[in-house]
């Protein structure tokens, strides 16, 4: 999967073509759009942190500690990883764990069809229209819960000098600020990825790679500009420092995860 630059205010999911059935190719496309949205929101968070005079090195280290980055700019991948981890937590659950009261007795034949229908409906819809027309729906709840999770109290207070976003969200109100509108674009991209993953039977499963795992191009893509040829020509052994964007498995197809790699420690023996 190629990484491409993306400016958050431009929603890449507007006016999509009509897809008649879920396919691995469509899933890969939607995962790419979700990763672009997370990258854009991570950049937005970093810009707010800089204005608030955060120590970005310390912030990156608190997300993924003790990483020997090849370049200082590579710390951006830690923030992107943070956004993806927070937004995709609970992916294995049919409703992202946002509705604990919902029955777990789900019709396995009906659910994929319903999820694909929901995927199409939200994919082409205005996100504000969706959350205002169904404020008690799972997607609206997902937005509220994940905002509180990704923008913690100290972060919000340093960004805005108050906790107005948190107070509104905790009361079930979606703020009207541009910052929250940008977050909603991210939430939409993640939610439709989840709906599409559940449109398969069996459902698509998310995966990530643990730190220290040897790099394998069979199911991983390196997020840096270091090419596979350069890596093969190097005397170093490469290992995963952290997963930036999780991958997906659907049937026998693997959609690669995106990882940050570092040279493995050299043995003294």
The 8 nearest C-alpha neighbors of each residue, nearest first, counted from 0:
[[1, 2, 220, 255, 31, 27, 254, 257],
 [2, 0, 3, 31, 220, 222, 257, 221],
 [1, 3, 0, 4, 222, 35, 31, 34],
 [4, 2, 1, 5, 35, 31, 34, 0],
 [3, 5, 2, 6, 35, 39, 38, 7],
 [4, 6, 35, 39, 7, 3, 36, 38],
 [7, 5, 8, 39, 9, 4, 36, 35],
 [6, 8, 39, 9, 5, 36, 40, 10],
 [7, 9, 6, 10, 181, 184, 39, 5],
 [10, 8, 7, 6, 11, 5, 13, 12],
 [9, 11, 12, 13, 8, 7, 184, 36],
 [12, 10, 13, 9, 32, 36, 15, 14],
 [13, 11, 10, 15, 122, 14, 123, 32],
 [12, 14, 15, 11, 10, 123, 122, 124],
 [13, 15, 123, 12, 16, 122, 11, 17],
 [16, 14, 13, 12, 17, 123, 122, 11],
 [17, 15, 18, 14, 123, 13, 19, 12],
 [16, 18, 19, 15, 119, 14, 20, 123],
 [19, 17, 20, 16, 21, 25, 119, 15],
 [18, 20, 17, 21, 22, 115, 119, 16],
 [19, 21, 18, 22, 115, 198, 25, 17],
 [22, 20, 198, 25, 199, 195, 23, 19],
 [21, 23, 25, 24, 26, 20, 199, 27],
 [22, 24, 26, 25, 27, 249, 21, 252],
 [25, 23, 27, 22, 26, 28, 21, 29],
 [26, 24, 28, 22, 27, 23, 29, 21],
 [25, 27, 23, 29, 28, 24, 30, 22],
 [28, 26, 30, 24, 25, 29, 23, 31],
 [29, 27, 25, 31, 26, 30, 24, 32],
 [28, 30, 32, 26, 31, 27, 192, 33],
 [31, 29, 33, 27, 32, 28, 26, 34],
 [32, 30, 34, 28, 29, 33, 27, 35],
 [33, 31, 35, 29, 30, 34, 36, 28],
 [32, 34, 188, 30, 36, 35, 31, 189],
 [33, 35, 37, 31, 36, 32, 38, 30],
 [36, 34, 32, 38, 33, 37, 5, 39],
 [35, 37, 33, 39, 185, 34, 38, 32],
 [38, 36, 34, 40, 39, 35, 41, 82],
 [39, 37, 41, 35, 36, 79, 40, 34],
 [38, 40, 7, 36, 42, 37, 41, 6],
 [39, 41, 43, 37, 42, 38, 44, 36],
 [40, 42, 38, 44, 79, 43, 39, 78],
 [43, 41, 45, 39, 40, 44, 46, 38],
 [42, 44, 40, 46, 41, 45, 39, 47],
 [45, 43, 41, 47, 42, 46, 48, 40],
 [44, 46, 48, 42, 47, 43, 49, 41],
 [45, 47, 49, 43, 48, 44, 42, 50],
 [48, 46, 50, 44, 45, 49, 158, 51],
 [49, 47, 45, 51, 53, 46, 50, 52],
 [48, 50, 52, 46, 51, 47, 53, 45],
 [49, 51, 47, 52, 48, 46, 53, 158],
 [50, 52, 48, 49, 53, 158, 157, 47],
 [53, 51, 49, 50, 48, 54, 55, 47],
 [52, 54, 48, 51, 49, 55, 58, 50],
 [53, 55, 57, 56, 58, 52, 49, 48],
 [56, 54, 58, 57, 53, 59, 48, 49],
 [57, 55, 59, 58, 54, 60, 74, 71],
 [56, 58, 60, 54, 55, 59, 61, 53],
 [57, 59, 55, 61, 60, 56, 54, 62],
 [60, 58, 62, 56, 61, 57, 77, 55],
 [59, 61, 64, 57, 63, 62, 58, 56],
 [60, 62, 58, 59, 64, 63, 57, 56],
 [63, 61, 59, 60, 64, 77, 58, 81],
 [62, 64, 60, 61, 59, 77, 65, 66],
 [65, 63, 60, 61, 66, 62, 59, 57],
 [64, 66, 60, 67, 63, 61, 68, 240],
 [65, 67, 68, 64, 63, 240, 60, 261],
 [66, 68, 69, 65, 261, 70, 240, 262],
 [69, 67, 70, 66, 73, 71, 74, 261],
 [68, 70, 67, 71, 73, 261, 72, 223],
 [71, 69, 72, 68, 73, 74, 67, 223],
 [70, 72, 73, 74, 68, 69, 56, 75],
 [71, 73, 74, 70, 75, 68, 76, 69],
 [74, 72, 75, 71, 70, 76, 68, 69],
 [75, 73, 76, 72, 77, 71, 59, 68],
 [74, 76, 73, 78, 77, 72, 79, 42],
 [75, 77, 79, 74, 78, 73, 80, 243],
 [76, 78, 80, 75, 74, 79, 59, 81],
 [79, 77, 81, 80, 75, 76, 41, 82],
 [78, 80, 76, 82, 41, 81, 77, 38],
 [79, 81, 243, 77, 83, 78, 82, 84],
 [82, 80, 78, 84, 79, 83, 85, 77],
 [83, 81, 79, 85, 80, 84, 86, 37],
 [84, 82, 80, 86, 85, 81, 87, 79],
 [83, 85, 81, 87, 82, 86, 88, 80],
 [86, 84, 82, 83, 88, 87, 149, 81],
 [85, 87, 83, 84, 88, 82, 145, 189],
 [88, 86, 90, 84, 85, 83, 89, 189],
 [89, 87, 90, 85, 86, 84, 95, 83],
 [88, 90, 95, 91, 92, 87, 96, 94],
 [91, 89, 92, 87, 88, 95, 193, 205],
 [90, 92, 89, 93, 204, 95, 205, 88],
 [93, 91, 95, 90, 94, 89, 96, 88],
 [92, 94, 95, 91, 197, 90, 96, 193],
 [93, 95, 96, 92, 97, 98, 137, 90],
 [94, 96, 89, 92, 97, 90, 93, 91],
 [97, 95, 94, 98, 99, 92, 89, 93],
 [98, 96, 95, 141, 94, 99, 140, 137],
 [99, 97, 100, 96, 101, 94, 137, 95],
 [98, 100, 101, 96, 97, 102, 94, 103],
 [99, 101, 98, 102, 103, 97, 96, 94],
 [102, 100, 99, 98, 103, 94, 104, 97],
 [101, 103, 104, 100, 105, 99, 98, 93],
 [102, 104, 105, 101, 93, 100, 99, 106],
 [103, 105, 102, 106, 101, 107, 110, 93],
 [106, 104, 103, 107, 110, 102, 109, 108],
 [105, 107, 109, 108, 110, 104, 111, 103],
 [108, 106, 110, 109, 105, 111, 200, 201],
 [109, 107, 106, 110, 111, 112, 200, 105],
 [110, 108, 106, 112, 107, 111, 113, 105],
 [109, 111, 113, 112, 107, 108, 114, 106],
 [112, 110, 198, 114, 113, 197, 199, 109],
 [113, 111, 115, 114, 110, 109, 198, 116],
 [112, 114, 116, 110, 115, 111, 117, 109],
 [115, 113, 117, 111, 194, 198, 116, 112],
 [116, 114, 118, 198, 112, 117, 113, 195],
 [115, 117, 113, 119, 114, 118, 120, 112],
 [118, 116, 114, 120, 115, 119, 121, 113],
 [119, 117, 115, 191, 194, 116, 121, 120],
 [120, 118, 122, 116, 117, 121, 115, 123],
 [119, 121, 117, 118, 122, 123, 116, 124],
 [120, 122, 124, 123, 118, 119, 117, 191],
 [123, 121, 119, 120, 124, 118, 12, 191],
 [122, 124, 121, 120, 13, 14, 119, 15],
 [125, 123, 121, 122, 126, 120, 129, 128],
 [124, 126, 128, 127, 129, 123, 121, 122],
 [125, 127, 129, 128, 124, 130, 187, 183],
 [128, 126, 129, 130, 125, 131, 183, 180],
 [129, 127, 131, 125, 126, 130, 132, 124],
 [130, 128, 126, 132, 127, 131, 133, 125],
 [129, 131, 139, 134, 133, 127, 132, 128],
 [132, 130, 128, 134, 133, 129, 127, 139],
 [131, 133, 129, 130, 128, 134, 127, 135],
 [132, 134, 136, 130, 135, 131, 129, 139],
 [135, 133, 130, 131, 139, 136, 132, 140],
 [136, 134, 133, 139, 140, 137, 130, 138],
 [137, 135, 133, 139, 138, 134, 140, 130],
 [136, 138, 140, 139, 141, 97, 135, 98],
 [137, 139, 141, 140, 136, 142, 190, 130],
 [140, 138, 130, 142, 141, 136, 137, 134],
 [141, 139, 137, 143, 138, 142, 144, 97],
 [140, 142, 138, 144, 139, 143, 97, 145],
 [143, 141, 139, 140, 145, 144, 146, 186],
 [142, 144, 140, 146, 141, 145, 168, 139],
 [145, 143, 141, 147, 146, 142, 140, 148],
 [146, 144, 148, 147, 142, 143, 141, 149],
 [145, 147, 149, 148, 143, 144, 150, 142],
 [148, 146, 145, 150, 144, 149, 151, 143],
 [147, 149, 145, 146, 150, 151, 144, 85],
 [148, 150, 146, 147, 145, 151, 85, 82],
 [151, 149, 147, 148, 146, 154, 155, 152],
 [150, 152, 154, 153, 149, 147, 148, 155],
 [151, 153, 155, 154, 156, 150, 162, 165],
 [154, 152, 156, 155, 151, 157, 150, 158],
 [153, 155, 157, 151, 152, 156, 150, 158],
 [156, 154, 158, 152, 157, 153, 159, 150],
 [155, 157, 160, 161, 153, 159, 158, 154],
 [156, 158, 154, 155, 160, 159, 51, 153],
 [159, 157, 155, 156, 51, 47, 160, 154],
 [160, 158, 161, 156, 157, 155, 162, 163],
 [161, 159, 156, 157, 158, 162, 155, 163],
 [160, 162, 156, 159, 163, 155, 157, 158],
 [163, 161, 165, 164, 156, 166, 155, 152],
 [162, 164, 166, 165, 161, 167, 168, 159],
 [165, 163, 167, 166, 162, 168, 174, 155],
 [164, 166, 168, 162, 163, 167, 169, 147],
 [165, 167, 163, 169, 164, 168, 162, 170],
 [168, 166, 172, 170, 164, 169, 165, 163],
 [167, 169, 171, 172, 165, 170, 166, 143],
 [170, 168, 166, 171, 167, 165, 172, 143],
 [171, 169, 167, 168, 172, 166, 165, 173],
 [170, 172, 168, 169, 167, 173, 143, 140],
 [173, 171, 167, 168, 170, 174, 169, 143],
 [172, 174, 168, 175, 167, 171, 143, 179],
 [175, 173, 176, 164, 172, 179, 167, 168],
 [174, 176, 173, 177, 179, 180, 178, 164],
 [177, 175, 178, 179, 174, 180, 164, 181],
 [178, 176, 180, 179, 181, 175, 182, 174],
 [177, 179, 181, 176, 180, 182, 175, 43],
 [178, 180, 182, 181, 176, 177, 183, 174],
 [181, 179, 177, 183, 182, 178, 176, 184],
 [182, 180, 178, 179, 184, 183, 177, 8],
 [181, 183, 179, 185, 180, 184, 186, 178],
 [184, 182, 186, 180, 185, 181, 187, 179],
 [185, 183, 187, 181, 182, 186, 188, 180],
 [184, 186, 182, 188, 183, 36, 187, 37],
 [187, 185, 183, 189, 184, 188, 190, 142],
 [186, 188, 190, 184, 189, 185, 183, 191],
 [187, 189, 33, 185, 186, 191, 190, 192],
 [190, 188, 192, 186, 187, 191, 33, 193],
 [189, 191, 193, 187, 192, 188, 186, 194],
 [190, 192, 194, 193, 118, 188, 189, 195],
 [193, 191, 189, 195, 190, 194, 29, 196],
 [192, 194, 190, 196, 191, 195, 197, 189],
 [195, 193, 191, 114, 197, 118, 196, 192],
 [194, 196, 198, 192, 197, 193, 115, 118],
 [197, 195, 203, 193, 198, 194, 202, 192],
 [196, 198, 202, 194, 195, 199, 111, 114],
 [199, 197, 111, 195, 115, 114, 196, 112],
 [200, 198, 202, 197, 201, 111, 196, 203],
 [201, 199, 202, 111, 198, 197, 203, 108],
 [200, 202, 199, 203, 250, 249, 197, 198],
 [201, 203, 199, 197, 200, 196, 204, 198],
 [204, 202, 249, 196, 248, 199, 247, 197],
 [205, 203, 248, 247, 202, 249, 206, 91],
 [204, 206, 247, 246, 248, 245, 203, 207],
 [207, 205, 246, 245, 247, 204, 208, 256],
 [206, 208, 245, 242, 246, 256, 209, 205],
 [209, 207, 242, 210, 212, 206, 241, 239],
 [210, 208, 212, 211, 241, 207, 239, 242],
 [209, 211, 240, 239, 241, 212, 208, 238],
 [210, 212, 239, 238, 240, 209, 213, 263],
 [213, 211, 239, 238, 210, 209, 214, 208],
 [212, 214, 238, 237, 239, 211, 215, 236],
 [213, 215, 238, 237, 239, 212, 216, 219],
 [214, 216, 217, 219, 218, 213, 220, 238],
 [217, 215, 219, 218, 220, 214, 227, 221],
 [218, 216, 215, 219, 255, 220, 253, 214],
 [217, 219, 255, 216, 215, 256, 253, 220],
 [220, 218, 255, 216, 256, 257, 215, 217],
 [221, 219, 257, 256, 258, 216, 255, 222],
 [220, 222, 258, 223, 257, 259, 260, 219],
 [223, 221, 259, 258, 257, 220, 224, 2],
 [224, 222, 225, 221, 259, 73, 226, 260],
 [223, 225, 226, 222, 221, 227, 229, 2],
 [224, 226, 223, 229, 227, 230, 221, 228],
 [227, 225, 229, 228, 224, 230, 223, 221],
 [226, 228, 230, 229, 231, 225, 216, 221],
 [229, 227, 231, 226, 230, 232, 225, 233],
 [230, 228, 232, 226, 227, 231, 233, 225],
 [229, 231, 227, 233, 228, 232, 226, 225],
 [230, 232, 228, 229, 233, 227, 234, 235],
 [233, 231, 229, 230, 228, 234, 227, 235],
 [232, 234, 230, 235, 231, 229, 236, 228],
 [233, 235, 232, 236, 231, 230, 237, 262],
 [236, 234, 233, 262, 237, 263, 230, 265],
 [235, 237, 263, 262, 238, 234, 213, 233],
 [238, 236, 262, 263, 261, 214, 213, 235],
 [237, 239, 213, 214, 212, 260, 211, 263],
 [238, 240, 260, 210, 211, 212, 241, 214],
 [239, 241, 210, 260, 259, 261, 211, 238],
 [242, 240, 210, 239, 259, 258, 243, 209],
 [243, 241, 258, 244, 208, 207, 257, 259],
 [242, 244, 80, 258, 257, 76, 79, 241],
 [245, 243, 257, 256, 242, 80, 83, 246],
 [246, 244, 256, 207, 206, 257, 242, 205],
 [256, 245, 247, 255, 206, 254, 205, 207],
 [248, 246, 205, 254, 204, 206, 253, 203],
 [249, 247, 253, 204, 203, 252, 254, 205],
 [248, 250, 203, 252, 251, 247, 253, 204],
 [249, 251, 252, 248, 201, 203, 253, 202],
 [252, 250, 249, 253, 248, 23, 254, 203],
 [253, 251, 249, 250, 248, 254, 23, 247],
 [254, 252, 248, 255, 247, 249, 251, 218],
 [255, 253, 247, 246, 248, 27, 252, 256],
 [254, 256, 218, 246, 219, 253, 220, 257],
 [246, 255, 257, 245, 219, 244, 220, 258],
 [258, 256, 220, 244, 243, 219, 221, 222],
 [257, 259, 242, 243, 221, 222, 241, 220],
 [258, 260, 240, 241, 222, 221, 239, 242],
 [261, 259, 239, 240, 238, 258, 237, 221],
 [262, 260, 238, 237, 240, 263, 239, 259],
 [261, 263, 237, 236, 235, 238, 264, 260],
 [262, 264, 237, 236, 238, 261, 265, 235],
 [265, 263, 266, 262, 236, 235, 261, 237],
 [266, 264, 263, 267, 235, 236, 262, 268],
 [265, 267, 268, 264, 263, 236, 235, 262],
 [268, 266, 265, 264, 263, 235, 236, 262],
 [267, 266, 265, 264, 263, 236, 235, 234]]
